Amino acid sequence: MSPKLDEKDIAILHILQRDCKLTAREVADKVDAPITTVFAKIKRMEQLGIIKEYRAVLDAKKLDFGVTAFILASFSYRDEKGGEALSQRFIAEQIAKFPEVQEVHIISGDWDILIKVKDRNVDSVGRFVVDKLRTVKGIEKTLTCIAFDSPKETTILPLAVKKPIKD
């Protein structure tokens, strides 16, 4: 069961996911609430795990990580000898440890795992797939799709804010 959030909680989340550098006072001004209330609500949502972390969103291209690849992977549910059962979750966790990997998703359909990678160039993505990903125990085959352009990448959830938020 998800925790109960009121209108102010939603407004605070709406603001923070767009600019987490704002102070509690600045957020309080925007949602027209006392700073102590806003501070307590933020702390509560952190403790509940609704607010997982705060971070800077970097421009990958400006930092020479201009290639985005989506990799579909399938795996064998048994080791190569046909004995030990392999866990899809365990394999996904192993893949998530690679620094090139931004996202790992266990998916339905013809493929088992979807991986998002950012790297410097197509060659480095190729080295990642051949030298790292395909060495993970259980990975059977992969399909790599290079993104030509990314008109939208975001972590923002479309929260329904009922009252207008002050600028």
N, C-alpha and C positions, 0 to 999 in steps of 0.2 A: 504494500500500500504506500502510495506516495504521500509525503508530508503536505499538510494544508498550508497553502500560501495565500495571503490576502493581496488586495490590490496594490498596496505599498510595496510588498515583497516583490511582486512582478515588475513594478516600475523601477525599483532599485536594481533588479537583475538586468532589465532592459538597458539601463544607463551603464552599469558596470561592464557588460559585455562589449560595449562600444568604446569605453574609455575607463580602464581600471586604475588609471593614475589619479583619478579624482579623489579628493579627500572626502571623509564622511560629511564634513560641513558642506562641501560643494554638492554632494548628492542630496543632502537634506534640503538645501535651497531649491534644487530642481524638483523634488517630490513634495515640497511644502510640508515638511515634518521636522520635529525636533531632532537635533543631532544625536542625542542619546538614544532615541528610538531607532534611527537609521543605523547607528553603530551596533546596537543590540540585534537588530534584524540581520545585518551582515554577518555578525559572529555566529548567530543561530544557523544561518544558511551554510556557513563554512563547516560548522560542527555536524550538520546533517549530510554534508557531502554534496549539497546542491551546487555550491561554489567549490570546484575541485582545486583550482589553482589560478594564479595570476601570471601573465607572461607577456612579453613583447612579441608582436608579429613582425617578422623580418621580411624584407624584400629579397627573395631568393636570387633573382636575376642580378641584382646589384651586388650580391655577394658571390657571384660566379657559380651559382647552383641553378642554372637556367633550364635544365632538362627535367621534366616531370614524366614519370612512367607509371603506368598501372599494370601490374603483373598478376595474371591469374595463375594459380597453382593447383594441381591435383596431387593427391598423395595416396600411397598404399596404406590400407588399414592394418596390414601385417608387415612385419619386417621381411627382408629379402629371402629368408629361409622359410617363410610361411608360418612362423611360430608366434613370437611375441606380438600382441595387439598394440597398435600405435594410436595415440590420442591426438585427435585433430586439434584440441585446445593446446596440448603440449607443443605440438609443431608450430602452431601460431605464436605461442610465447617465445619459442626459439627464434623465429623469424623477427619478432619485435625487438630483439636485442641488437640487431644490426643498426649501426648509426645512420645509414642511408635511408632506413625505413621510417616513414612518417606515420603510416597507418597500416593496420592489419585487421581484416574483417573475415570472419567465418561466414560463408555465404551458402545459399542454396543453388541448385542447378547442376550443370555439367562440371563445374569447377568447385573446389572446396574452400579456397582462400583467395581473397583479393588484397593486394599489397600496393600501397602508394609509396613511391620512391622519388626523392629529389637528388640529383647529382649534377656534376659539372658538365658532362657531355654524354653523347650516346655510347661512346667507348667505355666510359666508367660505369654506365648502367649495364652494359654487356658483361663487364668484368664482375660486377655484383651478382648478376644472374648465374654466370658460369662458375665463378670461383667461390661464391658464398652460398647463394640460395639453393643451388642444385646439390650442394654437399650436405644439406640438412637431411638427416635420416628420415626416410619416408617420402620425400618429394619425388614424384614420378615424372611429371612434365610441367612445363610452364608456357605461358603465352604472354609476351610483352607488348604493350601498346604505348607508344610515345605520344604525349600530348603536343599538338602543334601550337596551341594557344590555350590560355586559361582565363576567359573573360570574367569568371567569378570563382573565387576561393574564399570561404568564410567559415568561421566557427560560430557565427551568430545564429541563435535560435529565434524564430519568429514569434516572440511572446506577444500576446494580446494585451496591450496597455489600454485601459478604458479612459483614463483622464489624460489630457495633453500634458506633456512634461515641459517645464520651463527650459528655455535655452540658456 
